[in-house]
Amino acid sequence: MTCAAGPRRAGGTQVTLTAMLNARNHRFERQRTALRRFDRPLVSVTLVMPGPEKDTPLTRRLMEVAAAELQFLFGRRGWRVVHAARVTEMTGIEALYVVDTDAVPLKLAVCELEQSHPLGRLWDMDVFCPAHGRLSRRGLGFPPRRCLICGEPAHACARAQRHPLAELLAAIQETVDGYSFCPVG
């Protein structure tokens, strides 16, 4: 079987800060509604994609791989997906999975996936418990996410805007170019 290289980033619609804040509020409402409706832990998946272009062929492919990896993980663990939804807007692609398992093992498993998969650094997989809210990486003993460029804590570099957008996008493209987009499993 031959696998093609990943798609390159190409000319998506640029989004504003206001649109991103609105998207975050809508995501929060979807999460809250799913937690109330299903009373089970959920995984909320977004992509690490700095800059104003959020919905591109590259981001769509990254989310497809994340979704396939999660489905494989859930199946391997015997965890039933109670509800799944995907939202694609100009602000980016988001996915939500309500999973019939305990929140802590779910968070541990998705953290391990983020750390071990070649594209995992480009995924942001948050786990929410119906009773306790969002589970943190640190609370479960995982180190903070690292900067794509320098390896320092990512939140500090992002807050200080230490790296030019072009450099961040080049690092993302390099990560994607190093990955062969083959079927999961």
Kinemage of the C-alpha trace (Angstrom):
@kinemage 1
@onewidth
@group {chain A} dominant
@subgroup {mainchain}
@vectorlist {calphas} color= white
{ca met a 1} P 0.000 0.000 0.000
{ca thr a 2} L 1.309 3.459 -0.880
{ca cys a 3} L 0.524 6.438 1.312
{ca ala a 4} L 0.624 9.992 0.046
{ca ala a 5} L 2.312 12.753 1.962
{ca gly a 6} L 0.069 15.108 3.888
{ca pro a 7} L -1.623 18.016 2.170
{ca arg a 8} L 0.029 21.410 2.304
{ca arg a 9} L -1.528 24.454 3.883
{ca ala a 10} L -3.318 26.499 1.262
{ca gly a 11} L -5.338 29.692 1.303
{ca gly a 12} L -8.104 29.291 3.862
{ca thr a 13} L -10.316 32.149 5.019
{ca gln a 14} L -8.723 34.444 7.565
{ca val a 15} L -10.606 34.814 10.838
{ca thr a 16} L -10.778 37.629 13.344
{ca leu a 17} L -10.182 37.551 17.072
{ca thr a 18} L -13.886 38.243 17.615
{ca ala a 19} L -14.814 35.213 15.497
{ca met a 20} L -12.387 33.039 17.485
{ca leu a 21} L -13.831 34.220 20.809
{ca asn a 22} L -17.363 33.516 19.558
{ca ala a 23} L -16.279 30.050 18.413
{ca arg a 24} L -14.797 29.366 21.852
{ca asn a 25} L -18.086 30.394 23.502
{ca his a 26} L -20.071 28.132 21.156
{ca arg a 27} L -17.687 25.240 21.878
{ca phe a 28} L -18.165 25.793 25.618
{ca glu a 29} L -21.960 25.652 25.158
{ca arg a 30} L -21.733 22.439 23.107
{ca gln a 31} L -19.526 20.891 25.793
{ca arg a 32} L -21.827 21.956 28.609
{ca thr a 33} L -24.910 20.689 26.773
{ca ala a 34} L -23.284 17.301 26.057
{ca leu a 35} L -22.133 16.902 29.665
{ca arg a 36} L -25.647 17.610 30.939
{ca arg a 37} L -27.373 15.465 28.324
{ca phe a 38} L -25.174 12.372 28.563
{ca asp a 39} L -23.621 12.645 32.052
{ca arg a 40} L -20.448 11.007 30.740
{ca pro a 41} L -16.911 12.304 30.168
{ca leu a 42} L -16.219 14.017 26.894
{ca val a 43} L -13.197 14.668 24.740
{ca ser a 44} L -13.114 18.015 22.962
{ca val a 45} L -10.631 18.107 20.087
{ca thr a 46} L -9.246 21.216 18.448
{ca leu a 47} L -6.060 21.826 16.491
{ca val a 48} L -2.953 23.811 17.309
{ca met a 49} L -2.975 26.192 14.363
{ca pro a 50} L -1.641 29.681 15.011
{ca gly a 51} L -2.489 32.519 12.705
{ca pro a 52} L -5.661 33.716 11.010
{ca glu a 53} L -6.209 30.712 8.685
{ca lys a 54} L -7.994 27.923 10.565
{ca asp a 55} L -9.933 25.896 7.986
{ca thr a 56} L -7.548 24.614 5.333
{ca pro a 57} L -6.947 21.280 3.583
{ca leu a 58} L -4.135 20.715 6.077
{ca thr a 59} L -6.297 21.277 9.164
{ca arg a 60} L -9.040 19.069 7.755
{ca arg a 61} L -6.568 16.243 7.238
{ca leu a 62} L -5.068 16.719 10.709
{ca met a 63} L -8.529 16.378 12.242
{ca glu a 64} L -9.257 13.269 10.158
{ca val a 65} L -6.123 11.618 11.533
{ca ala a 66} L -6.965 12.695 15.098
{ca ala a 67} L -10.491 11.279 14.732
{ca ala a 68} L -9.210 7.983 13.336
{ca glu a 69} L -6.639 7.672 16.123
{ca leu a 70} L -9.267 8.382 18.778
{ca gln a 71} L -11.674 5.820 17.300
{ca phe a 72} L -8.852 3.281 17.287
{ca leu a 73} L -7.985 4.141 20.913
{ca phe a 74} L -11.605 3.885 22.059
{ca gly a 75} L -12.058 0.555 20.285
{ca arg a 76} L -8.813 -0.873 21.652
{ca arg a 77} L -9.858 0.075 25.199
{ca gly a 78} L -13.421 -1.166 24.744
{ca trp a 79} L -14.844 2.311 25.361
{ca arg a 80} L -18.169 2.993 23.702
{ca val a 81} L -18.675 6.383 22.055
{ca val a 82} L -22.127 7.535 23.171
{ca his a 83} L -22.159 10.680 21.038
{ca ala a 84} L -19.833 12.229 18.469
{ca ala a 85} L -20.078 15.549 16.679
{ca arg a 86} L -17.841 17.548 14.395
{ca val a 87} L -18.114 21.248 13.658
{ca thr a 88} L -16.366 22.817 10.683
{ca glu a 89} L -16.449 26.573 10.462
{ca met a 90} L -14.093 29.271 9.234
{ca thr a 91} L -12.710 29.371 12.792
{ca gly a 92} L -11.521 25.787 12.459
{ca ile a 93} L -12.567 22.214 12.933
{ca glu a 94} L -13.665 20.858 16.281
{ca ala a 95} L -14.753 17.410 17.353
{ca leu a 96} L -16.517 16.220 20.465
{ca tyr a 97} L -16.788 12.643 21.736
{ca val a 98} L -18.860 11.536 24.711
{ca val a 99} L -17.283 8.306 25.946
{ca asp a 100} L -18.715 5.677 28.281
{ca thr a 101} L -15.761 5.351 30.655
{ca asp a 102} L -14.232 7.140 33.622
{ca ala a 103} L -12.743 10.582 32.993
{ca val a 104} L -9.282 10.005 34.511
{ca pro a 105} L -8.330 6.935 32.404
{ca leu a 106} L -9.737 8.773 29.368
{ca lys a 107} L -7.544 11.830 30.042
{ca leu a 108} L -4.496 9.655 30.665
{ca ala a 109} L -5.076 7.864 27.347
{ca val a 110} L -5.529 11.025 25.271
{ca cys a 111} L -2.479 12.661 26.895
{ca glu a 112} L -0.453 9.604 25.968
{ca leu a 113} L -1.813 9.809 22.403
{ca glu a 114} L -0.899 13.507 22.174
{ca gln a 115} L 2.627 12.736 23.411
{ca ser a 116} L 3.307 9.567 21.421
{ca his a 117} L 1.749 10.246 18.007
{ca pro a 118} L 3.910 12.066 15.430
{ca leu a 119} L 1.085 14.602 14.919
{ca gly a 120} L -0.030 14.653 18.554
{ca arg a 121} L 1.581 18.010 19.290
{ca leu a 122} L -0.787 19.544 16.726
{ca trp a 123} L -3.888 18.235 18.539
{ca asp a 124} L -5.472 19.709 21.631
{ca met a 125} L -7.582 17.044 23.331
{ca asp a 126} L -9.341 18.282 26.435
{ca val a 127} L -11.259 15.898 28.685
{ca phe a 128} L -14.200 17.064 30.793
{ca cys a 129} L -15.763 15.184 33.682
{ca pro a 130} L -19.487 15.819 34.319
{ca ala a 131} L -18.849 16.254 38.054
{ca his a 132} L -15.484 18.040 38.088
{ca gly a 133} L -15.107 19.882 34.788
{ca arg a 134} L -11.934 19.990 32.727
{ca leu a 135} L -9.108 17.660 33.780
{ca ser a 136} L -5.633 19.162 33.539
{ca arg a 137} L -2.499 17.512 32.222
{ca arg a 138} L -0.557 18.755 35.221
{ca gly a 139} L -3.116 17.370 37.657
{ca leu a 140} L -2.401 13.897 36.257
{ca gly a 141} L 1.368 14.262 36.268
{ca phe a 142} L 1.958 15.238 32.640
{ca pro a 143} L 4.273 18.121 31.860
{ca pro a 144} L 2.902 21.237 30.170
{ca arg a 145} L 2.757 21.233 26.364
{ca arg a 146} L 6.005 22.394 24.781
{ca cys a 147} L 6.588 25.100 22.200
{ca leu a 148} L 6.860 23.850 18.632
{ca ile a 149} L 10.015 25.920 18.130
{ca cys a 150} L 12.098 26.102 21.301
{ca gly a 151} L 10.699 23.432 23.626
{ca glu a 152} L 9.837 25.868 26.409
{ca pro a 153} L 6.302 25.758 27.884
{ca ala a 154} L 3.995 26.587 24.971
{ca his a 155} L 1.693 28.896 26.933
{ca ala a 156} L 4.614 31.163 27.870
{ca cys a 157} L 5.860 31.444 24.285
{ca ala a 158} L 2.350 32.069 22.968
{ca arg a 159} L 1.598 34.714 25.585
{ca ala a 160} L 4.895 36.516 24.905
{ca gln a 161} L 4.579 35.982 21.113
{ca arg a 162} L 8.221 34.852 21.090
{ca his a 163} L 8.187 33.317 17.630
{ca pro a 164} L 7.063 34.799 14.321
{ca leu a 165} L 3.975 33.238 12.752
{ca ala a 166} L 5.953 32.132 9.687
{ca glu a 167} L 8.366 30.215 11.915
{ca leu a 168} L 5.508 28.471 13.756
{ca leu a 169} L 3.770 27.545 10.510
{ca ala a 170} L 7.060 26.213 9.091
{ca ala a 171} L 7.494 24.014 12.193
{ca ile a 172} L 3.943 22.697 11.768
{ca gln a 173} L 4.564 21.987 8.082
{ca glu a 174} L 7.797 20.188 8.944
{ca thr a 175} L 5.926 18.011 11.450
{ca val a 176} L 3.275 17.188 8.858
{ca asp a 177} L 5.839 16.548 6.111
{ca gly a 178} L 7.549 14.026 8.394
{ca tyr a 179} L 4.345 12.047 8.814
{ca ser a 180} L 3.015 9.526 6.331
{ca phe a 181} L -0.779 9.730 6.141
{ca cys a 182} L -1.516 6.005 6.240
{ca pro a 183} L -4.601 4.258 7.593
{ca val a 184} L -4.728 3.739 11.344
{ca gly a 185} L -4.291 0.360 12.937
